[in-house]
Amino acid sequence: MTVDRETLRLENIFGALSLALVDKMEKAFAEEIGLGPSAIAAIIQIGTEPGLTIETLRQMIALSHSATVRLVDQLVAENLVLRAGGVEGDKRARSLQLTEAGSALFHKSLAARRAVIRRAFAKLDAEETQALGRLAEKLLPALVDLGADQDVVCRVCDQGVCDQLRCPITFMN
């Protein structure tokens, strides 16, 4: 299959756009919140689904078990996360909750993410925004593998605004 030069150019721009969004989000997280990408992902996941276990969190943020334990230890030491009582069925598995300070960072992290995306969307009119949304819904499933990858790709998503009935990842064909 031969690909014309314009298609190659557009693929290149799409790749650069994808990296620019990630880079700008990570920079915003570091500057505005003071945490790295894994810590932000943990805060967002725990804030979205209070009561997660370390094992579930590990799967969602794509870290090893030991790295996730170290990350949670750091977040506990910084008074952002609490280890609550045992989880039903396994009293050794402690549920994770955000502290008041952690909850504030949860909301601040989502706002920082939204600001980066809005900066890009500001260049589009309403019709272009809708068209991009339809294209993104079509493209995203092609980049996500079934299984754990489904959770990982949404690790810093704002689940509060996500329409689960229309999620292109949850309902992949």
Backbone bond lengths (Angstrom), bond angles and torsions (degrees), N, CA, C in turn:
res aa  C-N    CA-C-N  psi(-1)  N-CA   C-N-CA  omega(-1)  CA-C   N-CA-C  phi
1 M - - - 1.449 - - 1.529 108.64 -
2 T 1.282 116.06 123.81 1.464 120.01 176.02 1.520 109.21 -96.73
3 V 1.308 114.16 141.36 1.456 120.37 179.80 1.515 107.79 -115.15
4 D 1.333 115.83 132.31 1.461 119.11 -178.65 1.526 110.74 -71.51
5 R 1.286 114.74 160.91 1.463 122.23 -175.64 1.532 112.42 -59.03
6 E 1.322 117.48 -38.85 1.472 120.43 -179.51 1.525 110.90 -65.81
7 T 1.320 117.81 -38.47 1.461 120.61 177.43 1.527 110.11 -65.18
8 L 1.322 117.07 -42.15 1.467 120.98 177.04 1.528 110.63 -60.25
9 R 1.335 115.89 -41.96 1.465 121.08 178.47 1.533 110.32 -61.93
10 L 1.329 118.04 -46.11 1.458 121.85 -179.83 1.532 111.65 -65.21
11 E 1.327 117.27 -38.57 1.466 120.79 175.57 1.528 110.28 -61.12
12 N 1.330 115.80 -41.22 1.460 121.14 179.39 1.533 110.68 -63.82
13 I 1.320 116.55 -43.71 1.471 121.12 178.59 1.522 110.43 -63.76
14 F 1.323 117.10 -42.11 1.465 121.41 178.62 1.527 110.65 -60.43
15 G 1.322 117.04 -43.58 1.462 121.00 177.10 1.516 111.68 -61.68
16 A 1.332 116.69 -43.82 1.465 120.85 178.94 1.533 110.85 -65.15
17 L 1.328 116.99 -40.30 1.461 121.27 177.75 1.523 110.83 -60.88
18 S 1.318 116.50 -44.79 1.461 121.14 179.89 1.524 111.22 -59.83
19 L 1.322 116.45 -46.92 1.471 120.19 179.17 1.523 111.93 -67.23
20 A 1.340 116.99 -37.58 1.464 120.28 179.46 1.525 110.40 -62.10
21 L 1.329 117.88 -41.56 1.463 120.83 178.13 1.532 111.02 -62.32
22 V 1.317 116.53 -47.07 1.468 120.05 179.60 1.525 110.36 -62.75
23 D 1.335 116.96 -47.10 1.463 120.78 -179.69 1.530 111.86 -59.66
24 K 1.326 116.87 -44.07 1.470 120.22 -178.96 1.526 111.15 -67.97
25 M 1.342 117.50 -37.01 1.467 119.70 177.13 1.520 110.38 -65.36
26 E 1.322 116.90 -47.04 1.463 120.00 -179.53 1.520 111.26 -62.51
27 K 1.330 117.01 -37.75 1.471 120.72 177.07 1.528 110.31 -65.43
28 A 1.332 116.99 -43.36 1.464 120.77 178.45 1.529 110.57 -63.01
29 F 1.327 117.04 -41.94 1.466 120.56 178.54 1.529 110.47 -61.42
30 A 1.319 116.40 -44.18 1.468 120.49 -178.85 1.528 111.11 -66.72
31 E 1.340 116.82 -45.33 1.461 120.43 -175.72 1.525 112.85 -75.99
32 E 1.327 117.42 -42.10 1.456 120.62 -173.54 1.524 113.34 -89.60
33 I 1.315 117.16 -27.89 1.459 120.53 -176.63 1.522 111.02 -113.38
34 G 1.321 117.09 -30.63 1.458 120.86 178.47 1.512 114.22 85.74
35 L 1.333 116.43 17.07 1.461 120.81 179.40 1.515 110.86 -124.65
36 G 1.343 115.43 155.86 1.450 121.42 178.22 1.520 111.51 -81.51
37 P 1.323 116.40 174.67 1.463 121.98 -174.76 1.533 114.52 -58.67
38 S 1.316 118.21 -40.48 1.471 119.68 -179.30 1.519 111.56 -68.43
39 A 1.322 117.25 -40.32 1.465 120.64 178.25 1.524 110.65 -65.72
40 I 1.324 116.84 -41.40 1.468 120.37 177.92 1.520 109.58 -62.86
41 A 1.333 116.97 -45.37 1.464 120.59 179.42 1.528 110.30 -59.52
42 A 1.329 117.28 -40.94 1.468 120.73 178.89 1.528 110.42 -64.38
43 I 1.313 117.53 -46.20 1.467 121.48 179.26 1.527 110.01 -59.63
44 I 1.330 116.85 -45.18 1.471 120.16 -179.06 1.519 111.17 -65.80
45 Q 1.319 117.42 -42.31 1.465 119.55 -179.72 1.522 112.26 -66.97
46 I 1.318 117.22 -42.74 1.470 120.27 179.34 1.528 109.53 -67.97
47 G 1.330 117.03 -38.40 1.461 120.45 177.68 1.514 112.69 -66.68
48 T 1.320 116.26 -33.53 1.458 121.22 179.42 1.518 111.54 -75.85
49 E 1.324 115.57 -37.96 1.469 121.03 -175.69 1.530 110.11 -133.61
50 P 1.334 117.01 74.15 1.463 119.51 179.18 1.528 110.84 -55.88
51 G 1.326 115.19 141.09 1.458 120.14 179.61 1.515 113.45 100.26
52 L 1.328 117.35 1.71 1.467 120.08 176.67 1.521 110.34 -57.56
53 T 1.318 116.18 149.79 1.458 120.67 170.99 1.525 107.84 -92.26
54 I 1.307 116.07 166.14 1.465 120.01 176.86 1.522 109.95 -60.25
55 E 1.317 117.90 -39.16 1.469 120.41 -178.98 1.519 111.43 -63.56
56 T 1.314 117.70 -44.45 1.468 120.55 178.48 1.524 110.21 -65.07
57 L 1.328 115.98 -43.66 1.465 120.27 177.63 1.520 110.29 -59.93
58 R 1.317 117.44 -42.92 1.464 122.31 179.84 1.522 110.85 -55.39
59 Q 1.306 116.37 -44.75 1.466 120.77 -179.96 1.522 111.39 -65.10
60 M 1.321 116.91 -38.26 1.459 120.91 -176.78 1.519 113.34 -72.78
61 I 1.326 116.99 -30.54 1.464 119.01 -177.16 1.520 112.89 -107.27
62 A 1.335 115.75 4.25 1.469 122.63 172.49 1.529 114.06 58.43
63 L 1.329 115.13 47.55 1.459 120.68 173.51 1.526 108.77 -116.91
64 S 1.318 116.25 163.07 1.465 119.60 173.45 1.526 108.46 -69.70
65 H 1.320 116.29 165.57 1.463 120.14 179.53 1.528 110.71 -60.72
66 S 1.333 116.10 -46.83 1.472 118.89 -177.23 1.533 111.09 -65.40
67 A 1.321 117.97 -38.07 1.468 120.37 178.43 1.527 110.69 -66.55
68 T 1.323 116.51 -36.99 1.468 120.09 178.41 1.523 110.65 -67.88
69 V 1.321 117.31 -41.17 1.465 120.75 177.23 1.526 109.42 -60.71
70 R 1.330 117.78 -45.59 1.477 120.74 178.67 1.528 110.81 -61.26
71 L 1.331 116.83 -41.76 1.461 121.17 179.46 1.530 110.58 -63.30
72 V 1.323 117.03 -46.17 1.474 120.47 178.73 1.532 109.57 -63.48
73 D 1.327 117.92 -41.44 1.473 120.56 176.67 1.531 110.61 -56.96
74 Q 1.333 116.44 -42.71 1.468 121.34 178.94 1.533 110.33 -63.93
75 L 1.329 117.30 -44.09 1.467 121.17 -178.98 1.527 111.26 -67.76
76 V 1.332 117.32 -34.24 1.470 121.67 175.17 1.528 109.19 -66.95
77 A 1.323 117.04 -45.43 1.467 121.52 -179.62 1.535 111.30 -62.05
78 E 1.329 116.90 -31.20 1.468 121.74 179.18 1.529 111.95 -87.55
79 N 1.332 116.84 8.19 1.461 123.73 178.99 1.531 112.34 58.75
80 L 1.327 116.55 39.38 1.466 121.58 177.46 1.521 111.59 -106.44
81 V 1.341 116.50 -26.49 1.464 122.67 -176.65 1.517 109.33 -133.00
82 L 1.330 115.03 145.52 1.469 122.11 173.63 1.515 109.04 -116.76
83 R 1.320 115.74 142.70 1.462 120.59 169.88 1.525 106.37 -92.81
84 A 1.313 116.46 115.16 1.465 121.05 -178.14 1.523 109.57 -90.77
85 G 1.338 116.72 -169.91 1.460 122.31 -178.43 1.520 112.91 -60.61
86 G 1.330 114.61 173.32 1.461 121.08 -179.02 1.517 112.52 -63.35
87 V 1.316 114.76 154.37 1.458 122.53 179.57 1.520 108.02 -89.83
88 E 1.322 115.83 143.01 1.470 120.92 -179.77 1.526 110.75 -51.76
89 G 1.311 115.86 131.87 1.462 120.91 179.29 1.516 113.00 93.91
90 D 1.328 118.27 -23.55 1.462 121.33 179.32 1.523 108.08 -151.27
91 K 1.306 116.29 95.99 1.457 120.79 -176.53 1.530 112.43 -68.10
92 R 1.347 117.29 -13.40 1.467 119.81 176.66 1.525 111.23 -79.28
93 A 1.343 116.75 -26.45 1.465 121.40 -179.24 1.524 108.47 -80.94
94 R 1.303 116.85 109.07 1.464 122.24 -176.84 1.518 109.75 -88.90
95 S 1.316 116.89 140.32 1.455 120.40 177.86 1.530 109.42 -83.73
96 L 1.304 115.17 148.62 1.467 121.69 -176.66 1.524 109.91 -105.96
97 Q 1.319 115.53 136.15 1.468 122.95 179.59 1.518 108.12 -133.94
98 L 1.323 116.02 150.62 1.459 120.07 173.97 1.522 109.83 -83.30
99 T 1.317 115.77 144.51 1.459 121.37 170.65 1.528 106.72 -79.38
100 E 1.298 116.74 178.92 1.469 120.29 175.60 1.529 110.17 -60.27
101 A 1.332 116.60 -42.45 1.466 120.51 178.22 1.531 110.90 -65.53
102 G 1.331 116.36 -38.89 1.461 120.75 177.26 1.513 111.91 -64.85
103 S 1.315 116.55 -39.40 1.460 121.05 178.03 1.531 110.97 -64.21
104 A 1.317 116.60 -39.79 1.469 120.15 176.89 1.532 110.07 -62.53
105 L 1.338 117.34 -41.28 1.467 120.32 177.84 1.524 111.94 -68.33
106 F 1.320 117.25 -34.12 1.457 121.84 175.37 1.525 109.40 -55.83
107 H 1.318 117.14 -52.19 1.465 121.29 -178.50 1.530 111.53 -67.22
108 K 1.313 117.01 -37.98 1.460 121.32 179.01 1.544 110.66 -67.11
109 S 1.325 116.98 -36.61 1.468 121.39 178.80 1.524 111.30 -65.57
110 L 1.328 115.78 -44.51 1.461 119.11 178.38 1.526 111.01 -64.29
111 A 1.328 116.56 -37.64 1.469 120.30 178.22 1.532 110.80 -65.95
112 A 1.329 117.57 -39.72 1.469 120.92 178.60 1.532 110.45 -64.44
113 R 1.321 116.71 -42.36 1.469 121.98 177.53 1.528 110.06 -60.99
114 R 1.337 115.15 -47.70 1.460 120.68 -178.87 1.529 111.00 -61.08
115 A 1.326 117.80 -39.40 1.466 121.56 -179.59 1.527 111.38 -62.65
116 V 1.328 116.89 -40.27 1.474 120.28 178.49 1.526 110.15 -63.49
117 I 1.321 115.93 -45.61 1.467 119.89 -178.31 1.528 110.28 -66.92
118 R 1.315 117.10 -41.37 1.471 120.54 178.99 1.521 111.54 -63.11
119 R 1.319 116.51 -33.04 1.475 120.09 177.03 1.524 110.08 -59.46
120 A 1.322 116.77 -42.37 1.464 120.68 177.86 1.526 110.67 -70.96
121 F 1.324 117.03 -45.22 1.464 120.91 -177.58 1.524 112.49 -65.48
122 A 1.309 117.60 -22.69 1.469 121.27 -179.47 1.528 112.04 -60.67
123 K 1.312 116.50 -21.34 1.471 120.82 179.08 1.526 112.43 -80.25
124 L 1.334 117.10 -8.30 1.462 121.72 -176.24 1.524 110.90 -108.28
125 D 1.343 116.19 147.94 1.461 118.92 170.71 1.525 107.98 -85.03
126 A 1.316 116.92 176.98 1.470 121.56 -175.00 1.524 111.62 -59.51
127 E 1.305 117.98 -41.67 1.469 121.40 -179.35 1.529 111.25 -66.20
128 E 1.324 116.56 -42.39 1.459 120.60 177.99 1.530 111.07 -65.19
129 T 1.326 116.67 -38.44 1.459 120.88 178.23 1.525 110.53 -61.57
130 Q 1.326 116.80 -45.43 1.466 120.89 178.56 1.528 110.90 -63.64
131 A 1.326 116.90 -41.63 1.473 120.67 179.35 1.532 110.35 -63.77
132 L 1.335 116.71 -43.13 1.463 120.30 178.51 1.526 110.20 -62.54
133 G 1.323 116.67 -41.03 1.454 120.42 178.56 1.519 111.81 -60.18
134 R 1.321 117.19 -44.40 1.464 120.33 178.76 1.525 111.02 -63.87
135 L 1.322 116.93 -40.42 1.469 120.67 178.77 1.530 111.20 -67.29
136 A 1.324 117.04 -41.21 1.469 120.59 178.71 1.531 110.53 -62.88
137 E 1.343 116.96 -41.13 1.463 120.32 177.37 1.522 111.74 -61.90
138 K 1.316 115.97 -30.20 1.466 120.87 179.52 1.530 111.38 -80.30
139 L 1.330 116.96 -38.08 1.469 121.65 -176.31 1.527 113.59 -79.44
140 L 1.321 117.46 -37.78 1.458 120.85 -173.11 1.525 113.79 -53.69
141 P 1.320 119.88 -46.29 1.470 118.79 179.92 1.527 113.78 -59.84
142 A 1.330 117.72 -25.84 1.464 120.70 179.04 1.530 111.68 -70.92
143 L 1.329 116.62 -18.19 1.465 121.14 -177.40 1.519 113.49 -103.08
144 V 1.329 116.80 -2.98 1.462 121.46 -175.61 1.517 109.23 -116.32
145 D 1.320 115.31 129.26 1.460 120.48 175.96 1.519 109.06 -89.45
146 L 1.334 116.19 144.57 1.461 120.11 176.99 1.523 109.79 -61.57
147 G 1.308 117.24 147.90 1.456 121.75 179.76 1.516 110.53 108.12
148 A 1.306 115.96 -143.48 1.463 121.41 -174.77 1.526 112.59 -61.08
149 D 1.324 117.98 -28.98 1.460 122.36 179.83 1.525 111.18 -57.67
150 Q 1.330 116.29 -30.41 1.456 120.36 179.83 1.524 111.29 -60.32
151 D 1.318 117.93 -41.81 1.462 121.28 179.74 1.528 111.37 -75.04
152 V 1.314 116.29 -38.99 1.461 120.91 -175.08 1.526 111.46 -62.77
153 V 1.309 117.18 -40.49 1.466 119.97 -177.12 1.534 111.53 -65.74
154 C 1.315 117.48 -23.22 1.467 121.54 -179.94 1.531 112.55 -100.14
155 R 1.315 118.00 16.75 1.463 120.79 -171.19 1.525 113.56 -63.28
156 V 1.328 119.87 -24.36 1.465 120.39 175.53 1.526 111.52 -121.32
157 C 1.319 116.86 22.71 1.465 121.07 177.39 1.523 110.87 -73.83
158 D 1.312 114.58 154.65 1.460 121.07 173.24 1.527 106.74 -89.95
159 Q 1.326 116.00 89.94 1.463 121.38 -176.99 1.524 111.79 -62.87
160 G 1.319 117.18 -22.68 1.460 121.11 179.96 1.512 113.64 -66.08
161 V 1.319 117.86 -22.91 1.465 120.61 179.27 1.529 111.99 -108.67
162 C 1.310 116.31 -2.08 1.462 120.51 -178.29 1.525 109.65 -77.54
163 D 1.301 116.35 130.27 1.465 122.00 176.05 1.523 107.30 -88.33
164 Q 1.326 116.75 95.29 1.468 121.54 -175.46 1.520 113.17 -58.33
165 L 1.317 117.42 -26.39 1.468 120.45 178.94 1.522 111.94 -73.09
166 R 1.345 116.51 -15.26 1.462 120.77 179.32 1.520 112.72 -120.28
167 C 1.321 117.23 12.99 1.461 120.91 -176.40 1.536 110.01 -63.32
168 P 1.321 117.53 121.21 1.471 119.64 -179.06 1.531 113.36 -69.50
169 I 1.344 116.82 -16.36 1.458 119.95 179.42 1.520 110.64 -90.19
170 T 1.326 116.62 -46.19 1.452 121.04 -178.68 1.525 111.68 -61.30
171 F 1.320 115.83 -36.20 1.461 120.23 -175.18 1.522 111.77 -110.43
172 M 1.343 115.73 41.46 1.461 120.22 179.05 1.519 110.04 -68.86
173 N 1.297 114.68 145.83 1.478 120.46 175.69 1.498 110.90 -93.95
